[in-house]
């Protein structure tokens, strides 16, 4: 399991080790290893299912920072597998409350050393083939679902960008965008994927992407939620003053969409204000007219839907002139929860096919 990591040697070492052992690679959407063939799909393969119960590993080797994906972290936390954490000098990056072996050594060098010791052996149990077949089945099912879906879906911008971007920087906002990245970003070796995770949360997302655009020659795209965008409107002014070329996709569901997935969305606790005050405390609708505000601050702004998203993104990526090109992609928070559950069901059904 590969989490975010800036070591340029690590993806190659992971690829060589996986080829030698037959171990499948599950890479976080922010991990450079996501660009390795067959390294995506962990969000759905690691989700609790009959298929996973029949394919639980005996050993998990984790490198890089903690993954974003909840299913990946739940797999890491399961006690059935021995857990090795190759942590280098990054510190104690192991929050799972379970026994583990922490190897404070360079992860890339350690994997290369293990690969040499193990040699290249066949996979008699077909372990790698079964994981590859499952991954292919899920990828095909999700691609078919998205192609046939005729309405807004918040994962669509990441899936479209995975097809359109072959170079540049993809900056991903917190909350739902970085989680949709895990499920829908196929990974491109020439595209650097970045997110402001950790203590900063939604602070300065637009400013950070503008800073990246100021020093990067290729296309820079920010995919962010509306709350993060409204929180950093001043970043648009900075981007205009810097004369950067930046594309921004604002997924606008008028609030904090991630909270509709969490337990408080279904809690009946009048003593703490739920459900009556859910919108006030967690949904936090702001009613801001995103495109109008962006235009007032100097951006070229337009609304797009599921039909116009792809051509609009293609046009924005082709335009390398200075300026901020903002695409507002409206969505509905409750419908978004339903669609994500539908996607999970499609993936689970696809997993019933592979052996």
HUHUSUL-V906900 format. One record per pair of residues at least 6 apart in sequence whose C-alpha atoms are under 8 Angstrom apart, sorted by the first residue. I is the first residue (numbers start at 0). J is the second residue. D is the distance in whole Angstrom. If there is no record, write none. Layout:
((I & J & D) (I & J & D))
This chain:
((0 & 24 & 6) (0 & 25 & 5) (0 & 26 & 6) (0 & 27 & 8) (0 & 59 & 7) (0 & 60 & 6) (0 & 61 & 5) (0 & 62 & 6) (0 & 71 & 8) (1 & 24 & 7) (1 & 25 & 6) (1 & 26 & 5) (1 & 27 & 6) (1 & 30 & 6) (1 & 32 & 7) (1 & 61 & 6) (1 & 62 & 5) (1 & 63 & 6) (1 & 64 & 8) (1 & 66 & 8) (2 & 26 & 6) (2 & 27 & 5) (2 & 29 & 7) (2 & 30 & 5) (2 & 61 & 8) (2 & 62 & 6) (2 & 63 & 4) (2 & 64 & 5) (2 & 65 & 6) (2 & 66 & 5) (3 & 27 & 7) (3 & 28 & 8) (3 & 29 & 5) (3 & 30 & 4) (3 & 31 & 7) (3 & 63 & 5) (3 & 64 & 5) (3 & 65 & 7) (3 & 66 & 7) (4 & 30 & 6) (4 & 31 & 7) (4 & 63 & 5) (4 & 64 & 6) (5 & 31 & 8) (8 & 107 & 6) (9 & 32 & 8) (9 & 106 & 7) (9 & 107 & 5) (10 & 31 & 6) (10 & 32 & 5) (10 & 35 & 7) (12 & 107 & 5) (12 & 108 & 8) (12 & 110 & 6) (12 & 111 & 6) (13 & 24 & 8) (13 & 32 & 7) (13 & 107 & 7) (13 & 110 & 7) (14 & 35 & 7) (15 & 111 & 7) (15 & 114 & 7) (16 & 22 & 8) (16 & 110 & 6) (16 & 111 & 7) (16 & 113 & 7) (16 & 114 & 5) (17 & 23 & 7) (17 & 24 & 7) (18 & 119 & 8) (19 & 114 & 6) (19 & 117 & 7) (19 & 118 & 6) (19 & 119 & 5) (19 & 120 & 6) (20 & 114 & 8) (20 & 117 & 8) (20 & 119 & 7) (20 & 120 & 7) (20 & 121 & 8) (20 & 122 & 8) (21 & 121 & 8) (21 & 122 & 6) (21 & 126 & 7) (21 & 127 & 5) (22 & 126 & 8) (22 & 127 & 6) (23 & 38 & 8) (23 & 127 & 6) (23 & 130 & 7) (23 & 131 & 8) (24 & 37 & 7) (24 & 38 & 5) (24 & 39 & 8) (25 & 33 & 8) (25 & 38 & 5) (25 & 39 & 6) (25 & 40 & 7) (25 & 41 & 5) (26 & 32 & 6) (26 & 33 & 5) (26 & 38 & 5) (26 & 39 & 6) (26 & 41 & 7) (27 & 33 & 6) (27 & 39 & 8) (27 & 41 & 8) (27 & 66 & 6) (27 & 67 & 7) (27 & 68 & 7) (27 & 181 & 6) (28 & 39 & 8) (28 & 177 & 8) (28 & 180 & 6) (28 & 181 & 4) (28 & 182 & 8) (28 & 184 & 7) (28 & 186 & 7) (28 & 192 & 8) (29 & 181 & 8) (29 & 192 & 6) (29 & 193 & 6) (29 & 194 & 7) (30 & 63 & 8) (30 & 192 & 8) (31 & 188 & 7) (31 & 191 & 7) (31 & 192 & 8) (32 & 38 & 7) (33 & 39 & 6) (33 & 185 & 7) (33 & 186 & 5) (33 & 187 & 8) (34 & 185 & 7) (34 & 186 & 4) (34 & 187 & 5) (34 & 188 & 5) (35 & 186 & 8) (35 & 188 & 8) (37 & 131 & 7) (37 & 134 & 7) (39 & 134 & 8) (39 & 181 & 8) (39 & 182 & 8) (39 & 184 & 8) (39 & 185 & 6) (39 & 186 & 8) (40 & 134 & 6) (40 & 137 & 8) (40 & 138 & 7) (40 & 181 & 8) (40 & 182 & 6) (41 & 70 & 8) (41 & 71 & 7) (41 & 181 & 8) (41 & 182 & 8) (42 & 68 & 6) (42 & 69 & 8) (42 & 70 & 6) (42 & 71 & 6) (42 & 181 & 6) (42 & 182 & 6) (43 & 70 & 8) (43 & 137 & 8) (43 & 182 & 7) (43 & 343 & 7) (43 & 346 & 6) (43 & 347 & 8) (44 & 51 & 7) (44 & 133 & 8) (44 & 134 & 7) (45 & 51 & 7) (45 & 70 & 5) (45 & 71 & 6) (45 & 73 & 8) (45 & 74 & 6) (46 & 70 & 5) (46 & 71 & 7) (46 & 74 & 8) (47 & 70 & 8) (48 & 347 & 7) (49 & 351 & 8) (50 & 350 & 6) (50 & 351 & 7) (55 & 79 & 8) (55 & 80 & 8) (56 & 79 & 8) (56 & 80 & 6) (57 & 79 & 7) (57 & 80 & 4) (57 & 81 & 6) (58 & 80 & 5) (58 & 81 & 5) (58 & 82 & 6) (58 & 83 & 8) (59 & 75 & 7) (59 & 80 & 6) (59 & 81 & 6) (59 & 82 & 5) (59 & 83 & 6) (60 & 82 & 6) (60 & 83 & 5) (60 & 84 & 6) (60 & 85 & 7) (61 & 82 & 7) (61 & 83 & 6) (61 & 84 & 5) (61 & 85 & 6) (62 & 84 & 6) (62 & 85 & 5) (62 & 86 & 7) (62 & 106 & 7) (63 & 85 & 8) (63 & 86 & 7) (64 & 92 & 7) (65 & 72 & 8) (65 & 92 & 7) (65 & 93 & 8) (66 & 72 & 7) (67 & 177 & 8) (67 & 178 & 7) (67 & 181 & 8) (68 & 178 & 7) (68 & 181 & 7) (72 & 95 & 8) (75 & 82 & 7) (75 & 95 & 7) (76 & 95 & 5) (76 & 96 & 7) (76 & 97 & 7) (78 & 97 & 7) (81 & 99 & 7) (82 & 98 & 7) (82 & 99 & 5) (82 & 100 & 6) (83 & 99 & 6) (83 & 100 & 5) (83 & 101 & 6) (83 & 102 & 7) (84 & 93 & 7) (84 & 99 & 7) (84 & 100 & 6) (84 & 101 & 5) (84 & 102 & 6) (85 & 101 & 6) (85 & 102 & 5) (85 & 103 & 6) (85 & 104 & 7) (85 & 105 & 7) (85 & 106 & 5) (85 & 109 & 8) (86 & 92 & 7) (86 & 101 & 7) (86 & 102 & 6) (86 & 103 & 5) (86 & 104 & 6) (86 & 105 & 7) (86 & 106 & 7) (87 & 102 & 7) (87 & 103 & 5) (87 & 104 & 4) (87 & 105 & 5) (87 & 106 & 6) (88 & 103 & 6) (88 & 104 & 7) (88 & 105 & 8) (129 & 353 & 7) (129 & 354 & 7) (132 & 353 & 6) (133 & 349 & 8) (133 & 350 & 6) (133 & 352 & 8) (133 & 353 & 6) (136 & 349 & 6) (136 & 350 & 7) (136 & 352 & 8) (136 & 353 & 7) (137 & 345 & 8) (137 & 346 & 5) (137 & 347 & 8) (137 & 349 & 5) (137 & 350 & 7) (140 & 345 & 7) (140 & 346 & 7) (140 & 349 & 6) (141 & 342 & 7) (141 & 345 & 7) (141 & 346 & 7) (144 & 342 & 8) (144 & 345 & 8) (145 & 155 & 8) (149 & 305 & 7) (150 & 304 & 8) (150 & 305 & 6) (151 & 304 & 6) (151 & 305 & 5) (151 & 328 & 8) (151 & 329 & 7) (151 & 330 & 6) (152 & 305 & 8) (152 & 330 & 7) (152 & 335 & 7) (152 & 338 & 7) (153 & 176 & 8) (153 & 179 & 7) (153 & 250 & 7) (153 & 330 & 7) (153 & 335 & 7) (154 & 176 & 8) (154 & 179 & 5) (154 & 180 & 7) (154 & 182 & 8) (154 & 183 & 6) (155 & 183 & 8) (155 & 305 & 8) (156 & 222 & 8) (156 & 248 & 8) (156 & 308 & 7) (157 & 179 & 7) (157 & 180 & 6) (157 & 183 & 6) (157 & 184 & 6) (157 & 222 & 8) (158 & 183 & 5) (158 & 184 & 6) (158 & 185 & 8) (159 & 309 & 6) (160 & 184 & 8) (160 & 312 & 8) (161 & 183 & 8) (161 & 184 & 6) (161 & 185 & 6) (161 & 186 & 7) (161 & 187 & 7) (163 & 313 & 7) (164 & 187 & 8) (164 & 190 & 7) (164 & 316 & 8) (165 & 187 & 7) (165 & 189 & 6) (165 & 190 & 6) (166 & 187 & 8) (166 & 189 & 5) (166 & 190 & 5) (166 & 191 & 8) (166 & 217 & 7) (166 & 218 & 7) (167 & 189 & 7) (167 & 190 & 5) (167 & 191 & 6) (167 & 215 & 8) (167 & 216 & 8) (167 & 217 & 5) (167 & 218 & 5) (167 & 219 & 6) (168 & 190 & 6) (168 & 191 & 5) (168 & 192 & 6) (168 & 193 & 7) (168 & 211 & 8) (168 & 215 & 8) (168 & 217 & 7) (168 & 218 & 6) (168 & 219 & 5) (168 & 220 & 6) (169 & 190 & 7) (169 & 191 & 6) (169 & 192 & 5) (169 & 193 & 6) (169 & 219 & 6) (169 & 220 & 5) (169 & 221 & 6) (169 & 222 & 8) (170 & 192 & 6) (170 & 193 & 5) (170 & 194 & 6) (170 & 208 & 6) (170 & 219 & 7) (170 & 220 & 6) (170 & 221 & 5) (170 & 222 & 6) (171 & 177 & 6) (171 & 180 & 8) (171 & 192 & 7) (171 & 193 & 6) (171 & 194 & 5) (171 & 195 & 8) (171 & 221 & 6) (171 & 222 & 5) (171 & 223 & 6) (172 & 194 & 6) (172 & 195 & 7) (172 & 201 & 7) (172 & 204 & 6) (172 & 221 & 7) (172 & 222 & 6) (172 & 223 & 4) (172 & 224 & 7) (172 & 227 & 7) (173 & 194 & 7) (173 & 195 & 7) (173 & 196 & 7) (173 & 200 & 6) (173 & 201 & 6) (173 & 223 & 7) (173 & 224 & 8) (173 & 227 & 8) (174 & 224 & 8) (174 & 255 & 8) (174 & 256 & 8) (174 & 257 & 6) (175 & 224 & 7) (175 & 256 & 7) (175 & 257 & 6) (176 & 222 & 7) (176 & 223 & 6) (176 & 224 & 7) (177 & 194 & 7) (195 & 201 & 8) (195 & 204 & 7) (201 & 227 & 5) (201 & 230 & 7) (202 & 227 & 7) (202 & 230 & 7) (202 & 231 & 7) (203 & 227 & 8) (203 & 230 & 8) (203 & 231 & 6) (203 & 234 & 7) (204 & 223 & 8) (204 & 227 & 7) (204 & 228 & 7) (204 & 231 & 7) (205 & 221 & 8) (205 & 228 & 7) (205 & 231 & 6) (205 & 232 & 8) (205 & 234 & 5) (205 & 235 & 7) (206 & 231 & 7) (206 & 233 & 8) (206 & 234 & 4) (206 & 235 & 7) (206 & 237 & 7) (206 & 238 & 7) (208 & 219 & 7) (208 & 220 & 8) (208 & 221 & 6) (208 & 245 & 8) (209 & 234 & 7) (209 & 235 & 8) (209 & 237 & 8) (209 & 238 & 5) (209 & 243 & 7) (209 & 245 & 7) (210 & 238 & 8) (211 & 219 & 7) (212 & 218 & 8) (212 & 219 & 6) (212 & 243 & 6) (212 & 244 & 6) (212 & 245 & 6) (213 & 241 & 7) (213 & 242 & 8) (213 & 243 & 5) (213 & 244 & 8) (218 & 244 & 7) (218 & 245 & 7) (218 & 246 & 8) (218 & 316 & 6) (218 & 319 & 7) (219 & 244 & 7) (219 & 245 & 6) (219 & 246 & 6) (220 & 245 & 6) (220 & 246 & 5) (220 & 247 & 6) (220 & 248 & 8) (221 & 245 & 8) (221 & 246 & 6) (221 & 247 & 5) (221 & 248 & 6) (222 & 247 & 6) (222 & 248 & 5) (222 & 249 & 6) (222 & 250 & 7) (223 & 247 & 7) (223 & 248 & 6) (223 & 249 & 5) (223 & 250 & 6) (224 & 249 & 5) (224 & 250 & 5) (224 & 251 & 6) (224 & 252 & 8) (224 & 255 & 8) (225 & 249 & 6) (225 & 250 & 6) (225 & 251 & 5) (225 & 252 & 7) (225 & 253 & 6) (225 & 254 & 7) (225 & 255 & 8) (225 & 289 & 8) (226 & 253 & 7) (226 & 254 & 6) (226 & 255 & 6) (228 & 249 & 7) (229 & 287 & 8) (229 & 289 & 8) (232 & 293 & 8) (235 & 293 & 7) (235 & 296 & 6) (235 & 297 & 7) (235 & 298 & 7) (235 & 323 & 8) (236 & 296 & 6) (236 & 297 & 7) (238 & 245 & 8) (238 & 322 & 8) (238 & 323 & 7) (239 & 297 & 6) (239 & 298 & 8) (239 & 322 & 6) (239 & 323 & 7) (242 & 321 & 5) (242 & 322 & 6) (243 & 321 & 5) (243 & 322 & 6) (243 & 323 & 7) (244 & 319 & 6) (244 & 320 & 6) (244 & 321 & 4) (244 & 322 & 5) (244 & 323 & 6) (244 & 324 & 8) (245 & 321 & 8) (245 & 322 & 6) (245 & 323 & 5) (245 & 324 & 6) (246 & 315 & 6) (246 & 316 & 7) (246 & 323 & 6) (246 & 324 & 5) (246 & 325 & 6) (246 & 326 & 8) (247 & 323 & 7) (247 & 324 & 6) (247 & 325 & 5) (247 & 326 & 6) (248 & 325 & 6) (248 & 326 & 5) (248 & 327 & 6) (248 & 328 & 7) (249 & 325 & 7) (249 & 326 & 6) (249 & 327 & 5) (249 & 328 & 6) (250 & 327 & 6) (250 & 328 & 5) (250 & 329 & 6) (250 & 330 & 7) (251 & 289 & 8) (251 & 327 & 7) (251 & 328 & 6) (251 & 329 & 5) (251 & 330 & 6) (252 & 329 & 6) (252 & 330 & 5) (252 & 331 & 5) (252 & 332 & 6) (253 & 283 & 8) (253 & 284 & 5) (253 & 285 & 6) (253 & 286 & 6) (253 & 287 & 8) (253 & 331 & 8) (253 & 332 & 8) (254 & 282 & 5) (254 & 283 & 5) (254 & 284 & 4) (254 & 285 & 7) (254 & 332 & 8) (255 & 281 & 7) (255 & 282 & 5) (255 & 283 & 6) (255 & 284 & 8) (256 & 282 & 7) (256 & 332 & 6) (258 & 264 & 7) (258 & 281 & 6) (258 & 282 & 7) (259 & 282 & 8) (259 & 332 & 7) (259 & 333 & 7) (259 & 336 & 7) (260 & 336 & 6) (263 & 273 & 7) (263 & 274 & 8) (263 & 277 & 8) (264 & 274 & 7) (264 & 277 & 7) (265 & 274 & 7) (266 & 273 & 6) (266 & 274 & 6) (267 & 273 & 6) (267 & 274 & 6) (268 & 274 & 7) (269 & 275 & 7) (278 & 284 & 7) (289 & 327 & 7) (290 & 300 & 5) (290 & 301 & 6) (290 & 302 & 7) (290 & 325 & 8) (290 & 326 & 8) (290 & 327 & 7) (291 & 300 & 7) (293 & 299 & 7) (293 & 300 & 6) (293 & 325 & 7) (294 & 300 & 6) (297 & 323 & 8) (298 & 322 & 7) (298 & 323 & 5) (298 & 324 & 6) (298 & 325 & 7) (299 & 322 & 8) (299 & 323 & 6) (299 & 324 & 5) (299 & 325 & 6) (300 & 324 & 6) (300 & 325 & 5) (300 & 326 & 6) (300 & 327 & 7) (301 & 325 & 6) (301 & 326 & 5) (301 & 327 & 6) (302 & 326 & 6) (302 & 327 & 5) (302 & 328 & 6) (302 & 329 & 8) (303 & 311 & 7) (303 & 326 & 6) (303 & 327 & 6) (303 & 328 & 5) (303 & 329 & 8) (304 & 328 & 6) (304 & 329 & 7) (308 & 328 & 8) (311 & 326 & 8) (315 & 324 & 7))
